[in-house]
């Protein structure tokens, strides 16, 4: 049987699938050509990440598809229930990239707190002529230790991010409409473990109390953070969205930055991917990455091997 990994797959995943007797194709087929390619090559398994869309038209037009796999967590680019209704297995890898996303969030937070996103741009341009001026401009950073991290969405990725925060000496508060509490176990290099029990609180209380806010929620019909939510936050708050574009009102975010309500913000996802608004790209208070939350070698290895394991388990 043939597997088309249209958005790529790690070598570890390829090796596991080939060992299981599958032919793995890693050609990236354009969306408009995908239906014909699948039918011409009798593809049984279609693996995607966030780029390829698997909608009803493709599902209806490709009867050879037995499994649709998403390398990652969110499956809003797949018509999941429709596919399942057609007898197609839909799989994903919800745990494989959690820590990678968490580390990216904290990379952004540390960078914002110490102006690294600005300093890295300014030093090559002015470091020799205006060293003292830049030193003074970026000398009012803040520490994360002792601050409060508010987590909106306390699933796997939210909990992984909370663990990084706890390791950094932060207090963690969280909101999740489907969860009352979670037990977090921190594992250290020498085998020691520390457990934390986090009870969730209201969204409003998280917004009011947090110094840093991170979102880990699925795609929504409405904004999770808009003007009303920004008004509830502390002045000088830091915020990160590595969840989904469209959960933060980007216009309201820019206004909150202008007013000083938000000291700095990080965006890994955007309402208009793959062409984010130019007002975001040019805003010096934003720390930006191109949807790379899960893009580590370790995460991609885990994703590839987990997808392979699930495919082999389903199809034999």
N, C-alpha and C positions, 0 to 999 in steps of 0.2 A: 504493500500500500504506500501511497505517496503523501508526504506532508509538505505543505507550502508554508514556510515561515516568512510571510510577506514583509514583516518589519524587522526581520533578523532573529537570530537565536544564538546563544553561546555555543562554543565548540563542545562544551561538556554535554549540552543538550543534544547536539547533533550526534555525538559519539554514542550516547545512551540509546537514541532512537535507531541508529544504524545497527547497533548491537542487537536490538530487538527485531531487526528485519525490515525496518522502514527505509524508504528512500526519502531523503530530506532535500528539498529544493529551497535555496535561499535567495533566489531571484526576487527583486522588488518589482512587482507588477503595478503599473499605474491603476488607480481606482477604476477608470473608465474601461480598462481592458481586462479587469479581474475576472468577470463572469466568463468570458470566452476562454481565458487561460485555464481556469479551473476545469471547465468542461473538456477542453482539448487535451488536457493532461490527466484527466480522471483523478483529481485530487480528493483524497478522503478526509484529510485533516487540514484546516486552515488556522494558522497561528498568527495573531496580530498583537501589536501593542496599541499605542494611542493614535497612530497615523491612519491606519486602514479602517474604513467603515464597513460594517457588516449589517446591512439593512434588509428589509423584507424582499426587495427585488432580487438581491443576490441569493438569498436563502431559497426563494421560489425557483430561481433559474438554474440552481446547481444541485441536482438531486444526488450527486455522488458524495456530498459532504456529510460526514458522520459526526465529526467533532469540530467545534469552533473553540479555540483556546485564546485567552488573553494573557499575555505576559505582564502581569501586574495586578492591580486591585480593581480599580473602577472599570465598569463595563458599559458605560454610557455610549460608547461607539458601536455597540452590538445590540440588536433587537433580541434580547435574551429570551423573553417569554415566548415570542413568536417562534424562535428557533426550537425551543423546547417543545412547543406545541406541534412542531413538525417531526418530532422524534430525534432531534439532533442534540447531542451532549454539548453543554456549554461549560467550560472549565476556566479557572483563573488561578492565580498564585498569590493569595491575599497576605501571606506572611513573609514572602521572600524578600521584599524590598523595604520593609518597615523601617529597619535601622538605617538604611541608606538615606531615606527621606528625612529621618530624624536628624542625622548628622548634617544634611544640607541646611535644614532649618537653623541649626545652631551655628553653622558656618556663616550664614547670613546675619544672625543675631550678634555674634561676636564682631563681625565686620562693621555692622551698623553702630554698635555701641562704642567702637573706637575709630569710627570714620574711615575704615580701611577702603571702602568703596570709593570714597572721594580722594583719599591720599594716594591711592594707586594710580589715579588719573593725573593728579596734580604734580606729584614728585618728578615724573619724567619731563614735565613741561617747565616747572618752576623751581625744582629742588636745588639747583645751583644758585640761582639769582635771588630767590625769596625763601631760603631755608627757615630763617627766623620767623617770618610771617606765617608760613605753613605750620611751624611748630606751635605757634600761639593759637592759630585757628583750630587745630585738632588736639588741643591739650585739655579738653573738657569732656573726655570720655567717661563712661560709667561701667561699673562692674556688674556682671550678672549674678555673682554670688550674693545671696541674701535677698534677691528680688523675687517677685511672685510671677510665675508663668501661668497664664490662663490657657487651657486647652479646650477648644470647641470641637467636639467629636472625639469620644474616648474609646474608639476601636483599636485595632492592632497598631496603626501608625500613631495615633494619638498617645497610646500607652508607651510606645517605643520612644517618642519624643519626650514624654514625661520622665522616663528613665534617665535620658541624657541630662535633663534639667536637674533631677535629684542628685546625679553624680557631680553636677557642677555647683551644688550647694544652694539650689533654688527651692523655694516653696512652690508646690504644685496645687492648683485648683482646676477643676474640670466641670464641663457641662456636657451631658449626653442624654437626650430624651428617652433612650432605650436602656439606660444602665444606671443603677443606683450606687454601685461601688465597684472597685477593681483592686485586686491584689497584685502589686508589682514586685517582682523579684529581681534585684540587681546582682549580677554575677561579676566577680572580680577575678583578676589574673591568677591569684593564688588559691582559688577554690572557695574563697569566702563568699557568703551570700547575705544580703540584707533585704528584708521584706518591708514594703510600705503598703498600707491600706488607704486608698484614696476614695472618699465618698463624694459623689458628684453633687453640685449645687446648681442654682438657677443660672440661666444664661446672663441675666441682668447682673447678678452678683459677681460673676466672673468678669464681666466687662468693667464693672466699677472698681474691682480690687486689683486687677492684674497690671503689672508693669510691662510685661511682654505678653502678646497674644498670638497663638498659632491655631490655624484652622485645619482640621482633618475630617472633613465632611464630604458626603457624596454630592453629585450634581443636584441642584435644587431648581424649582420653578421660580423662586424669589431669592433675593439677596439675603444671605445670612448676616452680613455686615453692610449696613447702609448709613445714611445720615443720622437716623435715630440712634443707632448703636454707637456711632462715633461720639455722639453727645454724652453718652453714659460713661465713656472711658476717662481715665485720668489724663490730665494734660502731660504731654511728653511721652506718651506710650509708644512702644514699638510693636509692629504687627507683621506677621508672615503668612502668606498663602501659598502652600505647596500642595493644595488639595485639587481643586478644579477651577478653571476659569468660570466666572459668572457667580461665584458665591460671595465675592466682595464687589461692591459698587465702586468701580474704578474712578468715576467722576467724583463721587463723594470722598474717596480716599485722597485724591489730589487736593480737594478743598480742605480736608482735615490736616494735611501736611502744611498747606499755606497758612492756616490759622494757628499752627503750633500745637494743635491737639495731638497730632501724631509726629513724633520726633524723627521717625524713620520707618520705612516699610520695605519688605522683601516680597517679590513676586517671582514664583517659578512657573506660574500658570496665568493665562490671560483670557479675557473674554473673547478676543479676536485672534486666536491662533490660526495659522502661523504668522499673522501680521499684526502684532500688538500696536495699539495707538501710539503715535509719535510723541504725544504729550507724556506718556509713561517712559518711553525710551530716553527722552531728553531731560527727565526730572532727576536732579542731582541727589535728592533725598531718597531715591529708590535704589535698592540693591536687587539686581535682576539676573535671572538665569533662564535659559530656554527650555523649560520643562525637563530638567535633568535630575529630578528627585531620586529616581530609581537607577540612575545611570552610573553605577559602580561595577567594577569587574566582579566583585563578590556577589552582588545582587543578581547580576545577569547569569552568573553560574548557577545560583540557587534557582532562579526562575527557569532556566533551561532544563535542569535535571528534574525539577518538580513537574513541569509540563510533560516531559518524557515519561516519567513514572505514571502519571495519570492516564496518558494515552495508552500506554502498554497495558495498564490495569483494565481499561475499558474495552479495548479492541483485542487484547491478547497478543 
